[in-house]
Amino acid sequence: MEPDEYIRALAAESLARDDATGWWDTLYAAAGEGVTEIPWDRGGPHALLASWPGPAEPRGSAVVVGAGLGGDAEFLAARGWRTTAFDISPTAIAAAKARFPGSPVQYVAADLFDPPPSIAAGFDLVVESLTVQALPPSYRERAVGAVRALVRPGGTLLVIAAAADEGERSEEGPPWPLTRAEVESFAHQATGLRLVSVEEFREGGSHRWRAQFSA
């Protein structure tokens, strides 16, 4: 079975139990046993993170949401950010620690919807790459709010996501791509998080957003 088909089957079983996130740990465990692959594991950072200009100088703490096997987190740490990386899958976190022994990154198994105090305190840079899109649309508003809450006053949020055109909606997922309006919904007047830029990338059948927000 192709990895994408395997993932959708796992997600469907999990959603049938009213569990939107349990399939992740099952997936990482299966990948560790050689049963399947992790399609988004590139062995390094996402290309849209690696090419993002970002702040002129690293300026404090960063967190990677849904960090998986650590590629994005290690990229930030190598550029001087004091980096925390969390994932709901303990198996993924254990694999990231094994992949990067001696890493300065603080890897934590944690739930975006119920983060421990060390994560809920907020960060100067929050990187949300491909996590919100992996949750069903019924969870989207809650997930967006949870990501938004991680940004410290004066901080920056970077969102990378699969893109959908307005009016385009697929019930089959994950992923469930975001429309531009859904990407822009990370901005929130009450919390002071404002949209700085939204970039759209179309290449080789891939359609992606990269959006930056400032608090």
N, C-alpha and C positions, 0 to 999 in steps of 0.2 A: 504494500500500500504506500502511495506517495505521502511524504510528510504532511502536506496540507490536508489531505483526506484523513490521515490519522488524527491530526489535531482537531479537525471539525467533528470527527466521531467522538473523541474524548470530551470535547466541549458540550456536545449534544447530550451525552450521558450525564455529565455534571449538571447541566441546566435542567435536565429532567428531574434531578433531585433537589432543585431549587438552590443549587450551589454554583455561583458564577465564576468562582476562582479555583475550586479544588482540582481542576484538571491540570493546572500548571505543574504541580509537584509530580503528578503521575507522568506527565510528559518528560520532565527532566530526568526522572528515574528511568524511564524507558530508554531515553537517549543514552544515559550512562551505561545501560546494559547492551547497547548496540541495536536495539529494536527499531529505532527511528532516528531522525536527525532534528536539530533545532534550526528551522529555516532562517531565522533572523540572527543566528550566531555567525558573525563574520570573522571572529578571531581578533577583532579590533573595533574601533569606534564606527558608528554609523557615518556614512559619507557626508551627510548633511550636518552632522556635528563637527566632523573633522574640518569641513570647509567654512564653518561659521566664524566670522571675524571675532565675535564676542567682545567683552570688555577689553580695553587696551592692555590692561594688566590684571592678572588674577588678584582678587581682593577679598579673600576670606574663605568662607565655607561653601561647599557645593554638595548637592544630593542628586543621585540618579534614582528615579522612580522605576520600579520594575527592572532592576539592574541585570537580571539574567546571569550570564556567565562573566560579566565584568568588563567587557571591552570599552564601553563608554566611560566607566568610572576610572579605569586605569589611564585613559587618555587625559581626563581632567586632572588627575593627580600628577601626571608627568608634566603638566603645564603650571603647576604650583598651587592648585586649589587643594584646600583641606577637605577631602572628599569622603562622604558617606554614601553607601550604595545599599539599597534595600530591595528585597523581593519577597513575595508571599511564599515562595517555594524554599523550604530549608535545604532541599537537595541542590537547587541552583546555587544557593549561597555557599554550601560546602564545596561544590565543584569550582566556584570562582576562587575560593581561598586556596584550593589545591592547585589551580591553574597558575595563580600568581603568589607563590610563597614569598613571604617577606614584604608584601605590598603595604604601602602606607594607608591604603583605603580601609575604612571601617565598614566591613560587610555585616549586614544585619538582616535576619529573617523577620519581616514585619508586614503588617496588613495596612495598606493605604487607608482603609476605612477606620482603622483603630490603631494609629501609630503610637509607639512608645514615646515618653516625654523627650527623649534625646532627638527624636525626629520631628515631633510636633512643635518643637521650639522654633523652627524656621531656619532658612538658609539664605545666603547672599545670592546663590545661583541654584535654580531648580531646573533639572533637565528631565522632561517627560517625553520619552521617545518610544512610540508604538504601544504604550500600555493602555491608555484610555480606549483606543480603538479595538482592543482585545476583549473589552467588556460589552455585553449586549446594550443596545440603545436605551433600554429601560434604566440602566445604571449610569448613563452618561452624565446627567446633571449632577448627580451625587459625586461621581468620580472627578469631574471638572472642579467642583467645589473643594474636594479633598486635596487635589494638586495645588490649587490656588492658595490654600491655607498654609502651604509649606514655604511660601515666599515671605521672607523677612522684609519689613519696611526698608525701602531703598534698594531692594534686591531685584533680580532679573529672573524671568521664566522663559525657557526655550521649549517650544513644543514642536515635535516632529511626528507626522501622522500620515497614514494613507489618506488620499483625498477622494472625495466624491463631489460631483457637480450637484448643484441645487436641483432637487426633485428626483435625484438618483438615489434609490434606496434598495439595498439587497438584504433580504431576510437571512440569507445564508452567511454564516461567519463562524468563527473569527477569520479575518478581521471584519469589523463593521466600520468602513471608512467614514471620515468626518467631512461634512460640508464646510465651506468657508465660514458660514454663520456659526457653526458649532465650534470651529477653531477660535473665532473672535469672541465667543462666549466666555473664554478664560478671563477676559477683561471684566472688571467689576468695579463700578463706581464707588460702592460703599467701602470696599477694602483698599481703594486707591490703586488697584492694579490696572494699568492702561496699556492699550495696544501700541506697540512701536512700529512693527512691520509684519506683513504676511507675504511670503514668497511662495510661488507655485512652480513646481518642477514636473515636467512631462518628458519622459525619455524611455524609449524601448518598451512601451507598454506600462511603465511605472508612472504613477501619478501621486505626488507627495506635496505636503505643506511643510513649511518651516516658518514658525511664527515666534516673534520676540515680544515680551511684555516687560514693563518696568513698574515697580511699586513706589 
